């Protein structure tokens, strides 16, 4: 299918206003650029309530944001969510619309995690925070209005990297505390060169320069990008992971690694539903004001989550 016409107009505007991309940006510029981009999500969707919370993390208090949709019941299903941003950018605020949209579409509480960012806090700080958040939410499920047996872990882009690594780690430890894994346009192989990475290496919002820029700030000296804690697609054993939803975009350089991960999970015996959104680009689901299809995608994802958790 050809690139969606609205997406093409949006990409033309991005190219005209930011021709250098992220490769030459400072960390401050990278963060400001993402903040500006995420304003294209549109108006904040109404939701019953939003609570600012804190739990104990590896280096002190971890900020969480709890989204409660209308007509929710407690205890009920919930999603621990990790925002995208290359592990160097993004925040609870940049992905506020996504948190609200996911909670409303899935009819369950969503807990967004404010994990530490590189380069101030390089690998494995974000992973440590992500695992601590999942464990804290599970251990104190009732306090969050959740049922411990119906907690999902989700992430978009680099946040999906964290979600996948945490689910793999818990599986290796034999701890079945995650009921569902949800990956949106995930980055799963920082060391790979797939056909989609070559075909969409530039001009499709996220490019190779952006990925290399972010990875250089995230990894400390001596850490191999092919390490499964960085590139979860490269894990030797994917058996025992929770049921998984993988959503990719047709014109995303990360498309093929998402599909390959879904294929490997299925081969390992995990229940997987794979969806590739035709005509779309990376992060389309967060750009609803310029890409109306984002609403359709959330409706589809929400239905899948409800079927899996309810």
C-alpha positions in Angstrom: 0.0 0.0 0.0 1.3 3.5 -0.7 2.2 5.9 2.0 -0.9 7.6 3.4 -1.4 11.0 1.8 -1.7 12.8 5.2 1.5 11.1 6.4 3.3 12.2 3.2 2.3 15.8 3.7 3.4 15.6 7.3 6.8 14.1 6.3 7.3 16.9 3.8 6.7 19.5 6.5 9.2 17.7 8.8 11.8 17.6 6.1 11.4 21.3 5.3 11.6 22.5 9.0 14.2 20.1 10.3 16.4 18.8 7.4 19.3 17.7 9.7 17.2 15.4 11.8 18.3 14.3 15.2 21.8 13.2 14.3 23.4 16.6 14.9 21.3 17.6 17.9 22.4 18.1 21.4 20.5 16.1 24.1 18.6 19.3 25.0 17.7 19.9 21.4 16.6 16.2 21.0 14.3 16.4 24.0 12.8 19.8 22.9 12.3 18.4 19.4 10.3 15.4 20.7 8.3 17.6 23.0 7.3 19.8 20.0 6.5 16.7 17.9 4.3 15.2 20.5 2.2 18.3 20.6 0.8 17.1 17.3 -1.1 14.5 19.2 -4.0 16.9 19.5 -6.3 17.7 22.4 -6.0 15.6 25.5 -8.7 12.9 25.6 -11.0 13.3 28.5 -10.5 10.7 31.2 -12.1 10.0 34.6 -9.0 10.9 36.7 -5.2 11.2 36.6 -3.1 10.6 39.7 0.6 11.5 40.3 2.2 8.7 42.3 5.6 7.6 43.5 7.1 4.2 44.4 10.5 3.2 45.6 13.0 2.8 42.7 16.7 1.7 42.5 18.0 5.2 43.0 15.1 6.8 45.0 11.5 7.6 44.2 10.1 6.7 40.8 7.4 9.0 39.5 4.3 7.2 38.0 1.2 8.6 36.4 -2.0 6.6 36.9 -4.8 7.0 34.3 -8.3 5.8 35.3 -10.8 5.6 32.4 -14.5 6.2 32.8 -16.7 3.3 34.1 -13.6 1.4 35.3 -14.0 -1.1 38.1 -11.5 -2.0 40.8 -9.8 -4.3 41.1 -9.4 -4.6 37.4 -6.9 -5.0 34.6 -4.0 -2.6 34.2 -1.0 -1.7 32.0 2.4 -0.6 33.1 3.6 1.6 30.2 7.1 2.9 29.2 7.2 5.9 26.9 9.3 6.2 23.8 12.1 8.7 23.0 15.2 6.7 22.3 15.9 6.3 26.1 17.3 9.8 26.0 14.1 11.8 25.6 10.4 11.7 26.4 8.5 12.0 29.7 5.2 11.5 31.4 4.1 14.8 29.8 5.2 14.1 26.2 3.3 10.8 26.2 0.3 12.0 28.2 -2.1 11.7 25.3 -0.9 8.2 24.6 -1.5 7.2 28.2 -5.0 8.6 28.1 -5.8 7.1 24.7 -4.6 3.6 25.7 -6.5 3.7 29.0 -9.7 4.7 27.3 -9.3 2.3 24.4 -8.5 -0.7 26.5 -11.0 0.2 29.3 -8.4 -0.3 32.0 -6.0 1.6 34.2 -2.6 2.6 32.7 0.4 3.4 34.8 3.0 5.4 32.9 6.6 5.2 34.3 9.0 8.2 34.5 12.2 6.1 34.1 15.7 7.7 34.2 17.1 8.9 30.9 20.6 8.8 29.3 23.2 10.3 29.1 22.7 11.5 32.7 21.7 7.9 33.6 23.1 5.5 31.0 22.4 1.8 30.5 21.2 -0.1 32.6 19.4 2.7 34.6 16.2 2.7 32.5 16.0 -1.1 32.7 16.5 -1.1 36.5 13.7 1.5 36.8 11.4 -0.4 34.5 11.8 -3.7 36.3 11.3 -2.0 39.7 8.1 -0.4 38.5 6.7 -3.6 37.2 7.5 -5.4 40.5 6.1 -2.6 42.6 2.9 -2.4 40.7 2.4 -6.2 40.9 3.3 -6.4 44.6 0.9 -3.5 45.5 -1.7 -4.2 42.8 -4.7 -3.5 45.0 -3.4 0.0 45.9 -3.4 0.8 42.2 -6.9 -0.6 41.7 -5.5 -3.6 39.9 -5.9 -7.3 40.0 -2.4 -8.8 40.2 -3.2 -11.6 37.7 -4.3 -9.1 35.0 -1.3 -6.7 34.6 0.2 -6.0 31.2 3.5 -4.4 30.3 3.6 -2.1 27.3 5.9 0.4 25.6 6.3 2.3 22.3 9.5 2.6 20.4 12.4 2.5 22.8 9.9 2.1 25.6 8.9 -1.2 23.9 12.6 -2.2 24.1 12.3 -1.9 27.9 9.0 -3.8 28.0 10.5 -6.7 25.9 13.7 -7.0 28.0 11.8 -7.0 31.2 9.4 -9.7 30.0 12.3 -11.8 28.8 14.1 -11.4 32.2 11.0 -12.3 34.2 10.5 -15.4 32.0 14.1 -16.5 32.6 13.6 -16.1 36.3 10.4 -18.1 36.1 8.3 -15.2 37.5 5.0 -15.1 35.7 3.7 -11.7 36.9 3.0 -10.2 33.5 -0.3 -11.3 31.8 0.3 -9.6 28.5 3.1 -7.8 26.5 2.2 -4.9 24.2 4.8 -3.5 21.8 4.1 -0.5 19.6 6.6 0.1 16.8 9.3 -1.5 19.0 13.0 -1.1 18.7 14.2 -4.7 19.1 17.6 -4.9 17.4 20.0 -2.0 17.6 22.7 -4.1 16.0 20.7 -5.3 13.0 20.3 -4.2 9.4 16.9 -5.4 8.1 15.3 -4.8 4.7 13.0 -2.1 6.3 16.0 -0.4 7.9 17.6 -0.1 4.6 14.5 0.9 2.6 13.4 3.6 5.1 16.8 4.7 6.4 15.9 8.4 6.0 12.9 10.5 5.4 10.4 8.5 7.5 10.5 10.5 10.8 12.9 8.1 12.6 16.1 7.4 10.7 19.4 5.6 11.2 21.0 8.8 12.3 18.5 9.2 15.1 18.9 5.6 16.2 22.7 5.9 16.3 22.5 9.3 18.1 20.4 7.9 20.9 22.3 4.6 21.2 25.6 6.5 21.5 24.2 8.4 24.5 22.5 5.4 26.1 25.3 2.8 26.1 28.4 3.1 28.2 31.8 2.0 26.9 32.1 -1.7 26.5 28.4 -2.5 26.2 27.7 -4.4 22.9 24.6 -3.3 21.0 23.9 -6.9 20.3 23.5 -7.6 24.0 20.0 -9.0 24.5 19.4 -6.4 27.2 19.8 -3.8 24.5 18.5 -5.8 21.5 15.9 -8.2 22.9 15.4 -9.8 19.4 18.8 -11.3 19.9 17.9 -13.2 23.0 18.7 -16.9 22.6 15.6 -18.2 24.3 12.2 -16.6 23.9 10.2 -19.4 25.5 7.8 -18.8 28.3 7.0 -15.2 27.6 3.5 -13.8 28.1 0.9 -13.5 25.3 2.0 -10.6 23.1 0.6 -7.9 20.9 3.0 -6.4 18.3 2.0 -3.4 16.3 4.3 -2.0 13.5 4.0 0.5 10.7 4.5 -0.3 7.0 6.9 2.6 6.4 8.9 2.3 9.7 12.5 1.2 9.5 11.8 -0.9 12.6 9.0 -2.8 11.0 10.9 -6.0 10.1 12.4 -6.5 13.6 8.9 -6.2 15.1 7.6 -8.9 12.7 10.6 -11.1 13.3 10.2 -10.9 17.0 6.5 -11.9 16.7 7.5 -14.8 14.5 10.1 -16.0 17.0 7.7 -15.7 19.9 5.2 -17.8 17.9 7.8 -20.4 17.1 8.6 -20.6 20.8 5.0 -21.3 21.7 3.8 -17.9 22.8 0.4 -16.6 21.7 1.1 -13.6 19.4 -1.1 -11.2 17.5 0.9 -9.2 14.9 -0.5 -6.1 13.2 1.3 -4.0 10.6 -0.5 -0.7 9.9 -0.6 0.0 6.2 0.6 3.4 4.9 1.8 4.5 8.4 5.1 5.6 9.8 6.9 5.3 13.2 5.0 7.1 16.0 1.9 7.6 13.9 -0.3 6.6 17.0 1.0 9.6 18.9 0.3 12.2 16.1 -3.5 12.1 15.9 -3.9 15.8 15.1 -2.1 15.3 11.7 -2.7 11.5 11.3 -6.4 10.8 12.1 -5.8 7.0 11.6 -4.2 7.0 15.1 -7.7 6.8 16.6 -8.5 3.8 14.5 -5.3 2.1 15.6 -6.1 2.7 19.3 -9.6 1.3 18.8 -8.1 -1.9 17.3 -5.4 -2.2 20.0 -7.9 -1.5 22.7 -10.1 -4.3 21.5 -7.2 -6.7 21.5 -6.2 -5.7 25.0 -9.7 -6.1 26.3 -10.0 -9.5 24.8 -6.7 -10.6 26.4 -7.1 -9.0 29.9 -10.9 -9.1 30.4 
